[in-house]
């Protein structure tokens, strides 16, 4: 049914597209390492309501013991009341699910234990601030305010309590990762929920950044002091940093990006629009990628919100792009993609979370997706809040930074309220054999998207696999199939106009 895994045409395509910085992925002599890619744990420390005050008073090193205690008799009912008060109907990851995913991702595979770990943001539970306010909060400085001013100085009362508990929660997640990967570099990106002042709200030099810097930096194993000091300074400014990737990767670098400032929904902590922080961040990204190119380094970009079109929100809101209405976008503009495209020859892959599902995309400055294009790997969530099974990826990376392969790992029998000891983590599929592409590169993903768009019978099983792990079964799967042309367009077009042209052209062919 599938073409041969690595045929001569694929090798030539990959070699031509990537020859500037590394050898073809078809080279059999290149060694490889394993990496663990995780996203969106949305850890919920409020699941056992009776423990929350103790957690707030305890040192983060004591949290594991407190969270491991049995729930109190009234905790389930109190949690349901909290969900209702905060207008939430779905549940995020409890402590046992979080630790089960971390344990499973740390297991050795055929390529060994992970050489590095990436967590693509949204560490905190949805409606974090509401939960803290309901259980721990005090009257704010003034009705409806959380900060004294736009400079992110916490006001007395609720704001200070939210900030302190957010810091401890991030610290706890970082500590649990570092406990399982004590000698392995761990790179943590923040997401739109990772804020002490509200979803999609943040500031440069936010107190949460200074408060979590030590915990995040404790995962930077083997980094020279000068690199660590610069990374820490950048992190405390706007949650972004860049560091060398570990040996045996040769001249590799990770650029960790908190792109909340670029979101179409972003506001500062005073609840006001703020374009300055986004401009500052883009200038920083451009400068860091320029420096990496100058030193002949390849780069992995780790972020939370992916560039591109939010097809789900576009459809849920009934937006008909072919009637002239603009689609919903994840970011406020294509500015980040334009910066990445300028440096695409150095970028091996962009790793992102946010959508909670297993995704692929390829973006760039030309339709051939050659030297100015970059591939985006969307990592599925640990949280089950979207109705998806808990999942993570294990990647195989050669020493020149090429993402040669990855496997999707899911908890096949995850059920609400079931203990983590009952979870069974299985390998759902692997990229190369399922999609018949030689490596996860811009050229290969462009080819795969073309096959998805054409929908040839030879690719029926590949399309079915993608749809299954993107949407599951039942009505969600049927809904995806009904707008499949929109999803194949969003896989290759991050510009609203180009996406619209693609959707309307493919819609007329159906």
C-alpha positions in Angstrom: 0.0 0.0 0.0 2.8 2.4 0.9 5.8 3.4 -1.2 9.1 2.1 0.0 10.2 3.9 3.2 13.3 5.5 1.7 13.3 5.6 -2.1 15.9 7.4 -4.3 13.5 10.3 -5.0 13.0 11.0 -1.3 16.7 10.8 -0.6 17.5 13.3 -3.4 14.7 15.7 -2.2 15.9 15.6 1.4 19.6 16.0 0.4 18.9 19.0 -1.8 16.7 20.8 0.8 19.1 20.2 3.7 22.6 20.0 2.3 23.6 23.5 3.5 23.8 22.4 7.1 23.8 18.7 7.3 24.0 15.5 5.4 21.0 13.7 3.9 18.7 11.8 6.4 19.3 8.8 4.2 22.8 8.5 5.5 23.0 5.2 7.4 26.2 6.1 9.2 24.8 8.9 11.3 24.3 8.0 15.0 21.2 8.9 16.9 19.8 9.7 20.3 16.4 9.7 21.9 14.4 12.7 23.2 11.2 12.9 25.2 8.7 15.5 23.9 5.8 16.4 26.2 3.2 19.2 26.3 0.2 20.6 28.1 0.1 18.7 31.4 -2.3 21.3 32.8 -1.5 19.9 36.3 -4.4 20.3 38.7 -3.3 20.5 42.3 -6.8 21.4 43.4 -8.3 17.9 42.7 -8.3 17.1 46.5 -9.6 20.3 47.8 -8.8 19.5 51.4 -5.0 19.5 50.6 -4.9 23.0 49.0 -4.3 25.1 52.1 -1.5 22.7 53.2 0.1 22.9 49.7 0.0 26.7 49.9 1.8 26.7 53.3 4.3 23.9 52.5 7.7 24.0 50.7 7.5 22.6 47.2 9.7 19.7 48.3 6.8 18.6 50.6 4.2 18.6 47.8 4.8 15.1 46.6 4.1 13.6 50.0 1.0 15.7 50.5 -0.4 14.9 47.1 0.3 11.2 47.5 -2.0 11.0 50.6 -5.5 9.6 50.1 -8.3 12.1 49.5 -10.6 13.2 52.2 -14.2 11.9 52.2 -15.6 15.2 51.0 -13.0 16.0 48.3 -14.9 14.7 45.3 -18.0 16.7 46.1 -15.9 19.8 46.9 -14.1 19.5 43.6 -17.3 19.3 41.7 -18.4 22.5 43.4 -15.1 24.1 42.5 -15.6 23.1 38.9 -19.1 24.7 38.9 -17.9 27.9 40.5 -15.1 28.3 38.0 -17.4 27.3 35.1 -15.4 24.2 34.1 -16.9 21.0 32.8 -13.8 19.1 31.9 -10.9 17.9 34.1 -7.2 18.3 33.6 -4.4 16.1 34.8 -4.3 15.0 38.5 -1.1 14.3 40.2 -1.1 10.5 39.5 -1.6 11.1 35.7 1.2 13.7 35.6 3.7 11.4 37.4 2.6 8.4 35.3 3.4 10.3 32.1 6.7 11.5 33.4 7.6 8.0 34.5 6.6 6.5 31.1 8.6 9.1 29.1 11.7 8.3 31.2 11.8 4.7 30.2 14.5 3.4 27.9 13.7 2.5 24.3 15.7 0.9 21.5 17.7 4.1 21.2 18.3 4.3 25.0 17.2 6.8 27.6 16.3 10.4 26.5 19.3 12.6 25.8 17.1 15.6 26.4 13.6 16.4 27.4 11.2 19.2 26.1 8.0 20.3 27.8 6.0 22.6 25.4 4.1 24.7 27.9 0.8 25.0 29.7 1.9 23.6 33.0 -1.0 25.1 35.0 -4.6 23.9 35.1 -7.3 25.8 33.3 -8.9 28.6 35.3 -6.0 28.5 37.8 -6.6 32.0 39.1 -10.3 31.3 39.8 -9.5 28.1 41.7 -6.9 29.9 43.9 -9.3 32.8 44.5 -12.2 30.4 45.5 -10.0 28.3 47.9 -7.2 30.6 49.1 -8.0 34.2 48.0 -8.6 37.3 50.0 -10.2 40.6 48.9 -8.2 42.2 46.1 -6.7 45.7 46.4 -9.7 47.0 44.5 -12.8 45.3 42.9 -11.8 43.6 39.7 -8.1 44.5 39.9 -5.2 42.0 40.3 -2.3 44.4 40.0 -1.5 47.9 41.2 -0.4 48.9 37.7 0.8 47.6 34.4 4.3 46.9 35.7 3.2 43.5 37.3 3.7 44.4 40.9 1.2 42.1 42.8 -1.4 43.9 44.8 -2.2 42.7 48.3 -4.6 39.8 48.7 -5.8 37.7 45.8 -3.1 38.6 43.3 -0.3 37.9 45.6 -1.9 34.5 46.5 -2.4 33.5 42.9 1.2 34.4 42.0 2.7 32.5 44.9 0.7 29.3 44.2 1.4 29.5 40.5 5.1 29.7 41.3 5.0 26.7 43.6 3.0 24.7 41.0 5.5 25.4 38.2 8.4 24.6 40.6 6.7 21.3 41.6 6.3 20.2 37.9 9.9 21.1 37.2 11.1 19.2 40.3 9.2 16.1 39.3 10.8 16.2 35.8 14.3 16.7 37.2 13.8 13.9 39.7 13.1 11.5 36.8 15.8 13.0 34.6 18.6 13.9 37.1 21.4 13.8 34.5 19.5 14.9 31.4 18.9 18.4 30.1 15.3 19.5 30.6 13.9 22.4 28.6 10.6 23.9 29.8 8.6 26.4 27.8 5.7 28.4 29.3 2.3 28.6 27.8 -0.7 30.9 27.8 -2.1 29.4 31.0 1.2 29.8 32.8 0.5 33.1 34.4 -0.2 34.6 37.8 -2.6 37.2 36.4 -4.9 35.3 34.0 -5.0 33.3 30.8 -3.2 35.0 27.9 -2.1 37.8 30.2 1.6 38.4 31.1 4.3 41.1 31.3 7.9 41.3 30.5 9.8 40.9 33.7 6.8 39.2 35.3 7.3 38.1 38.9 6.4 34.6 37.9 9.5 34.4 35.8 11.9 35.6 38.5 10.1 33.2 40.9 10.4 30.1 38.8 13.8 30.8 37.2 15.8 28.7 39.7 13.5 25.6 39.2 13.5 25.9 35.4 17.3 26.5 35.3 17.9 23.4 37.5 17.2 21.3 34.4 20.0 22.9 32.4 22.4 20.1 33.0 26.0 20.5 31.8 25.6 24.1 30.6 28.6 26.4 31.0 28.1 29.2 33.5 28.2 32.0 30.9 25.5 30.3 28.8 23.4 29.6 31.9 23.6 33.2 33.2 22.5 34.7 29.8 19.7 32.1 29.5 18.5 33.0 33.0 18.5 36.7 32.3 16.5 36.2 29.1 14.1 33.9 31.0 13.4 36.4 33.7 12.8 39.1 31.1 10.2 37.3 28.9 10.3 33.5 29.6 12.5 32.7 26.6 16.1 31.5 26.4 18.6 29.6 24.3 21.1 27.0 25.3 23.4 24.4 23.6 21.9 21.0 23.0 23.9 18.2 24.7 26.5 15.9 23.2 26.6 13.8 21.1 24.6 16.3 19.1 27.1 18.4 17.2 26.8 22.2 17.3 23.2 22.1 18.3 21.1 24.7 20.1 17.6 24.9 21.5 15.7 28.2 21.4 12.8 28.1 24.0 10.2 30.7 23.2 7.3 31.9 25.3 5.2 33.3 22.5 2.3 34.4 24.6 3.3 38.0 23.7 2.6 37.2 20.0 -0.9 35.6 20.6 -3.9 37.1 19.0 -5.5 37.1 22.5 -2.6 38.6 24.4 -3.0 41.4 27.0 -0.7 42.6 29.7 -1.5 42.0 33.3 -3.4 45.3 33.4 -5.8 43.8 30.8 -4.6 46.1 28.0 -3.1 45.4 24.6 0.6 45.5 24.4 2.5 45.3 21.1 5.9 46.3 22.5 6.6 43.0 24.2 5.9 41.1 21.0 8.3 43.3 19.0 11.0 42.9 21.7 10.6 39.1 21.5 10.7 39.0 17.7 13.9 41.1 17.7 15.4 38.7 20.3 14.5 35.6 18.3 15.9 37.1 15.1 19.2 38.0 16.9 19.6 34.6 18.5 19.0 32.7 15.2 21.4 35.1 13.4 24.1 34.3 16.0 23.4 30.5 15.7 23.8 30.7 11.9 27.0 32.7 12.4 28.4 29.9 14.5 27.3 27.2 12.2 24.8 25.8 14.7 21.5 24.0 14.0 18.5 25.0 16.1 15.5 23.3 17.6 12.7 25.8 18.5 10.5 24.9 21.4 7.4 27.0 22.0 3.8 26.6 23.1 1.4 28.3 20.7 2.1 27.3 17.1 1.9 29.7 14.2 -0.9 29.3 11.8 -4.7 29.0 11.5 -6.9 27.8 14.3 -9.3 25.7 12.2 -11.2 24.4 15.2 -12.1 27.9 16.4 -12.8 29.0 12.9 -15.4 26.3 12.4 -16.9 26.4 16.0 -17.5 30.1 15.5 -19.2 29.5 12.1 -16.7 31.5 10.1 -17.1 31.0 6.4 -13.8 32.1 5.0 -15.0 31.7 1.4 -17.6 34.4 2.2 -14.8 36.8 2.9 -14.6 36.4 6.7 -11.1 36.0 8.1 -10.2 32.8 9.9 -9.1 32.7 13.5 -5.3 32.6 13.9 -3.2 31.4 16.8 -0.9 34.4 16.7 -1.7 38.0 16.0 0.3 38.0 12.7 2.7 36.0 10.6 5.7 37.9 11.9 7.1 34.9 13.8 6.9 32.7 10.8 8.6 35.3 8.7 11.5 35.4 11.2 11.7 31.6 11.3 11.6 31.4 7.5 14.5 33.8 7.2 16.6 31.4 9.3 14.9 28.2 8.1 18.2 26.6 6.8 19.4 26.4 10.4 16.1 25.3 12.0 15.7 21.5 12.2 12.2 21.6 13.7 9.7 23.7 15.6 8.2 21.8 18.6 4.8 23.2 19.8 1.9 22.3 22.0 -1.4 24.2 22.7 -3.8 22.3 20.5 -3.6 19.1 22.7 -3.4 16.8 19.6 -0.8 15.1 17.4 -0.2 17.4 14.5 2.2 18.2 11.6 2.6 21.5 9.7 5.1 23.0 7.3 5.4 26.8 6.7 7.8 29.0 4.9 8.4 31.7 2.3 7.7 29.7 -0.9 5.2 27.0 -2.0 8.0 24.5 -2.8 8.8 24.4 0.9 12.5 24.3 0.2 15.3 26.2 2.0 13.0 28.9 3.4 10.5 26.4 5.0 10.4 24.9 8.4 8.5 21.9 9.8 6.3 22.1 12.9 5.7 19.1 15.2 2.6 19.5 17.3 2.9 17.5 20.5 -0.3 16.0 22.1 -1.2 16.8 25.7 -0.8 14.9 28.9 -4.1 16.5 30.0 -7.3 14.8 28.9 -9.3 18.1 29.1 -10.1 18.0 25.4 -11.4 14.4 25.5 -8.1 13.0 24.1 -6.1 10.2 25.7 -2.9 11.3 27.6 0.0 11.2 25.2 3.6 12.1 24.6 6.3 11.6 21.9 9.7 9.8 21.9 11.8 11.2 19.1 14.9 9.7 17.4 17.4 12.5 16.5 20.7 12.1 14.7 23.7 13.9 15.8 23.3 16.7 13.2 19.8 17.4 14.7 17.6 15.8 12.1 14.4 14.5 13.6 14.6 11.1 12.0 11.6 9.5 13.6 9.2 9.6 16.5 6.7 7.3 18.2 3.4 8.4 19.8 2.8 6.9 23.2 -0.7 7.0 24.7 -2.4 5.8 27.8 -4.8 3.4 26.2 -7.1 2.9 29.1 -7.2 6.3 30.8 -10.6 6.9 32.5 -11.8 9.7 34.8 -11.0 8.8 38.4 -8.9 5.8 37.5 -5.6 5.5 39.5 -2.4 6.0 37.5 -1.3 2.5 38.5 -4.0 1.2 36.2 -2.7 3.1 33.1 -1.2 1.2 30.3 1.1 3.2 28.1 1.4 1.8 24.6 3.2 2.8 21.4 0.4 3.9 19.0 2.5 4.4 15.8 5.8 5.5 14.5 6.2 8.3 12.0 8.5 6.8 9.4 6.7 3.4 8.8 3.2 4.9 9.1 3.7 7.9 6.8 6.5 6.5 4.6 8.7 9.5 4.8 12.5 9.3 5.5 12.6 11.9 8.3 10.6 14.8 9.8 11.9 17.6 7.6 10.3 20.5 5.8 10.7 18.6 2.5 9.2 15.4 3.8 6.3 17.1 5.6 5.5 19.1 2.4 5.4 15.8 0.5 3.2 14.2 3.1 0.7 17.1 3.1 0.5 16.9 -0.7 -0.4 13.2 -0.3 -3.0 14.0 2.4 -4.5 16.7 0.1 -4.6 14.4 -2.9 -6.2 11.6 -0.9 -5.0 8.8 -3.1 -6.1 5.3 -2.2 -2.5 4.3 -1.4 -2.5 6.8 1.4 -5.9 5.9 2.9 -4.3 4.2 5.9 -1.9 7.0 6.6 -4.8 9.5 6.5 -6.9 7.3 8.7 -4.1 7.1 11.3 -3.6 10.8 11.3 -7.3 11.5 11.7 -7.6 8.9 14.4 -4.9 10.4 16.6 -6.0 13.9 15.8 -9.7 13.5 16.5 -10.3 10.0 17.9 -13.5 8.3 16.8 -17.2 9.0 16.6 -18.6 12.5 16.0 -15.2 14.2 16.4 -13.8 12.0 13.6 -16.8 12.7 11.4 -16.5 16.4 12.0 -12.8 16.3 11.0 -13.5 14.4 7.8 -16.2 17.0 6.9 -13.6 19.8 6.9 -10.5 17.7 6.0 -9.7 20.2 3.2 -9.4 23.0 5.7 -7.0 20.9 7.8 -4.8 20.0 4.9 -4.7 23.7 4.0 -3.8 24.7 7.6 -1.0 22.2 7.5 0.8 24.3 4.9 -0.5 27.8 5.1 -0.1 30.1 8.1 -1.1 33.3 6.2 -4.9 33.9 6.4 -5.1 34.9 2.7 -3.2 31.9 1.5 -5.2 29.6 3.8 -8.5 31.0 2.5 -7.4 30.6 -1.2 -6.4 27.0 -0.5 -9.7 26.2 1.3 -11.9 27.8 -1.3 -10.0 26.2 -4.2 -10.1 22.7 -2.7 -13.8 23.1 -1.6 -14.8 23.6 -5.3 -13.1 20.3 -6.2 -15.1 18.2 -3.8 
